[in-house]
Amino acid sequence: MHVYLETARLTLRRLILADVDNLVALDGDPAVMRFLSGGTPTPREVIAQEILPRFLGYYQRYDGYGVWAAIEKASGDFLGWFSFHPHDDGNPGEVALGYRLRRAAWGKGYATEGARALIRKGFTELGAQRVIATTYQDNRASRRVMEKAGLTLARTFRLTPADLAATGTFHATSQDIWDGDDVEYALSKADWERRERESAHGGNSR
């Protein structure tokens, strides 16, 4: 098992071909897919032939970036995945953060825990200068994770059909799923470092 990083409660490891069943189960929950495909499960053949191979390809294309299986240390259960790689395959200094977790893992702080660990690794080890994350405007839970991880609202935008097709993490059955906007949150390395200094100073003063 290729471990990427560990937190207090999570192990993030490389995905493997045998994870296809885990991904099918994850995307088979309408609640998980609510703000992605309107609740429509991702077909197994799409995961096996398109999505998982794309995820595995990141390990060859980027050093230190990719999509990582989230494993609960206490149980060994597959909870979902986190993604952390250059945004739109562009500027390596701007890194996109993503996450998709099983419903059983919701509300326990796992998404925030994993997101914070990835942000720290990006800024301290991987040369990232800015981290961004996007979600649908009404996905309040995902927005709270972004805020708890230190990101702030940067812009509101409308996804085009081409944008939907390019996401590469689910099967869009409609090109006009939403009538609302998406939101982008962001955190710069400078702001992260400033908050880390303030936190350390506050901790030493008590």
C-alpha positions as CSV (number, residue, x, y, z in Angstrom):
1,M,0.0,0.0,0.0
2,H,1.5,3.4,-1.1
3,V,0.7,5.7,1.8
4,Y,0.6,9.4,0.8
5,L,0.0,10.9,4.2
6,E,-1.6,10.2,7.6
7,T,-3.7,12.3,9.9
8,A,-4.9,11.5,13.4
9,R,-7.8,9.4,12.1
10,L,-7.1,8.9,8.4
11,T,-4.6,7.2,6.0
12,L,-4.5,8.6,2.5
13,R,-3.1,6.1,0.0
14,R,-2.9,5.6,-3.7
15,L,-5.9,4.2,-5.4
16,I,-5.5,0.9,-7.1
17,L,-7.6,-1.0,-9.8
18,A,-9.2,-3.1,-7.0
19,D,-10.8,0.1,-5.7
20,V,-13.4,0.1,-8.5
21,D,-16.0,-1.5,-6.1
22,N,-15.3,1.2,-3.5
23,L,-15.8,3.9,-6.1
24,V,-19.0,2.3,-7.5
25,A,-20.5,2.1,-4.0
26,L,-19.5,5.7,-3.2
27,D,-21.0,7.1,-6.4
28,G,-24.0,4.8,-6.1
29,D,-25.4,6.8,-3.1
30,P,-27.9,9.4,-4.4
31,A,-27.1,11.6,-1.4
32,V,-23.4,11.6,-2.2
33,M,-24.2,12.5,-5.8
34,R,-26.9,15.1,-5.1
35,F,-24.9,18.2,-6.0
36,L,-22.9,16.5,-8.7
37,S,-25.3,14.6,-11.0
38,G,-28.6,15.4,-9.3
39,G,-28.4,12.0,-7.5
40,T,-27.8,9.8,-10.5
41,P,-25.2,7.1,-9.8
42,T,-22.1,6.9,-11.9
43,P,-22.3,3.8,-14.0
44,R,-19.7,1.1,-13.2
45,E,-18.3,1.0,-16.7
46,V,-17.7,4.7,-16.6
47,I,-15.8,4.4,-13.3
48,A,-13.8,1.3,-14.5
49,Q,-13.0,2.6,-18.0
50,E,-12.8,6.3,-17.6
51,I,-12.7,7.7,-14.0
52,L,-10.4,5.3,-12.2
53,P,-7.8,5.2,-15.1
54,R,-7.8,9.0,-15.0
55,F,-7.2,9.0,-11.3
56,L,-4.4,6.4,-11.6
57,G,-2.8,8.5,-14.4
58,Y,-2.2,11.4,-12.0
59,Y,0.5,9.5,-10.2
60,Q,2.6,9.3,-13.4
61,R,1.9,12.9,-14.5
62,Y,2.6,14.7,-11.2
63,D,5.1,14.3,-8.5
64,G,3.3,14.4,-5.1
65,Y,-0.2,15.2,-6.5
66,G,-3.2,13.0,-7.4
67,V,-6.3,11.4,-6.0
68,W,-6.0,9.5,-2.8
69,A,-8.2,6.9,-1.1
70,A,-9.3,7.9,2.4
71,I,-9.1,5.0,4.9
72,E,-10.4,5.2,8.4
73,K,-7.5,4.1,10.7
74,A,-9.8,2.7,13.4
75,S,-11.8,0.4,11.1
76,G,-9.8,0.1,7.9
77,D,-12.9,1.2,6.0
78,F,-12.8,3.0,2.7
79,L,-14.4,6.4,3.4
80,G,-14.0,8.0,0.0
81,W,-11.3,10.1,-1.7
82,F,-9.5,13.4,-1.7
83,S,-8.0,15.0,-4.8
84,F,-5.1,17.5,-4.8
85,H,-3.5,18.4,-8.1
86,P,-2.8,21.4,-10.4
87,H,-6.0,23.1,-11.4
88,D,-7.0,22.2,-15.0
89,D,-3.6,20.7,-15.5
90,G,-2.3,24.3,-15.7
91,N,-0.1,26.4,-13.3
92,P,1.5,23.9,-10.9
93,G,1.5,26.7,-8.3
94,E,-2.3,26.7,-8.2
95,V,-3.7,23.4,-6.8
96,A,-7.3,22.3,-6.8
97,L,-8.6,20.5,-3.6
98,G,-11.5,18.1,-3.8
99,Y,-13.2,15.4,-1.7
100,R,-16.0,12.9,-1.9
101,L,-16.8,10.9,1.2
102,R,-19.4,8.2,2.0
103,R,-22.5,9.3,3.8
104,A,-21.4,7.3,6.9
105,A,-18.4,9.6,7.2
106,W,-20.3,12.9,7.1
107,G,-20.5,15.1,10.1
108,K,-17.4,13.7,11.8
109,G,-14.8,16.2,10.6
110,Y,-13.0,13.8,8.3
111,A,-13.3,16.1,5.2
112,T,-11.9,19.1,7.2
113,E,-9.1,16.9,8.7
114,G,-8.0,15.6,5.3
115,A,-8.3,19.0,3.6
116,R,-6.1,20.7,6.2
117,A,-3.5,18.0,5.9
118,L,-3.3,18.3,2.2
119,I,-3.2,22.1,2.3
120,R,-0.3,21.9,4.8
121,K,1.6,19.4,2.6
122,G,1.0,21.5,-0.5
123,F,2.4,24.7,1.0
124,T,5.2,23.2,3.0
125,E,6.4,20.3,0.7
126,L,5.0,20.6,-2.8
127,G,5.6,24.2,-3.8
128,A,1.9,25.2,-4.0
129,Q,1.2,28.9,-3.9
130,R,-2.6,28.9,-3.9
131,V,-5.2,26.3,-3.2
132,I,-8.7,26.5,-4.6
133,A,-11.8,24.4,-4.2
134,T,-15.2,24.6,-5.9
135,T,-18.7,23.4,-5.3
136,Y,-22.3,24.1,-6.1
137,Q,-23.7,27.2,-4.3
138,D,-26.3,25.2,-2.3
139,N,-23.8,22.6,-1.1
140,R,-23.6,24.1,2.4
141,A,-21.8,21.2,3.9
142,S,-19.0,21.3,1.4
143,R,-18.7,25.1,1.7
144,R,-18.4,24.7,5.5
145,V,-15.5,22.3,5.0
146,M,-13.7,24.8,2.8
147,E,-14.2,27.5,5.3
148,K,-13.0,25.4,8.2
149,A,-9.9,24.5,6.2
150,G,-9.1,28.2,5.9
151,L,-10.3,29.0,2.4
152,T,-12.5,32.0,1.7
153,L,-15.0,32.8,-1.1
154,A,-13.1,34.0,-4.2
155,R,-15.8,34.1,-6.9
156,T,-19.1,32.9,-8.1
157,F,-19.4,31.5,-11.6
158,R,-21.7,29.4,-13.9
159,L,-20.5,26.1,-15.2
160,T,-20.8,25.6,-18.9
161,P,-21.6,22.2,-20.5
162,A,-17.9,21.9,-21.4
163,D,-17.0,22.5,-17.8
164,L,-19.3,19.8,-16.6
165,A,-17.8,17.3,-19.1
166,A,-14.3,18.2,-18.1
167,T,-14.7,17.6,-14.4
168,G,-13.8,13.9,-14.9
169,T,-15.0,12.7,-11.5
170,F,-18.6,11.7,-12.3
171,H,-21.0,11.0,-15.2
172,A,-23.1,14.0,-16.2
173,T,-26.3,12.8,-17.7
174,S,-27.6,16.3,-18.4
175,Q,-25.8,19.4,-19.6
176,D,-28.2,21.6,-17.7
177,I,-28.5,20.0,-14.3
178,W,-28.4,23.2,-12.3
179,D,-30.0,26.6,-12.6
180,G,-27.7,28.1,-10.0
181,D,-24.0,29.1,-9.7
182,D,-20.9,27.4,-8.5
183,V,-18.6,28.9,-6.0
184,E,-14.8,29.0,-5.8
185,Y,-13.0,29.2,-2.5
186,A,-9.2,30.0,-2.3
187,L,-6.3,30.2,0.1
188,S,-2.9,31.7,-0.7
189,K,0.3,30.4,0.9
190,A,1.0,33.8,2.3
191,D,-2.3,33.9,4.1
192,W,-1.9,30.3,5.3
193,E,1.5,31.1,6.7
194,R,0.2,34.3,8.4
195,R,-2.6,32.3,10.1
196,E,-0.1,29.6,11.2
197,R,2.1,32.3,12.8
198,E,-0.9,33.9,14.5
199,S,-2.1,30.5,15.8
200,A,1.4,29.6,17.1
201,H,1.7,33.0,18.8
202,G,-1.8,32.6,20.4
203,G,-1.0,29.2,21.6
204,N,2.3,30.3,23.2
205,S,0.6,33.2,25.0
206,R,-1.9,31.1,26.9
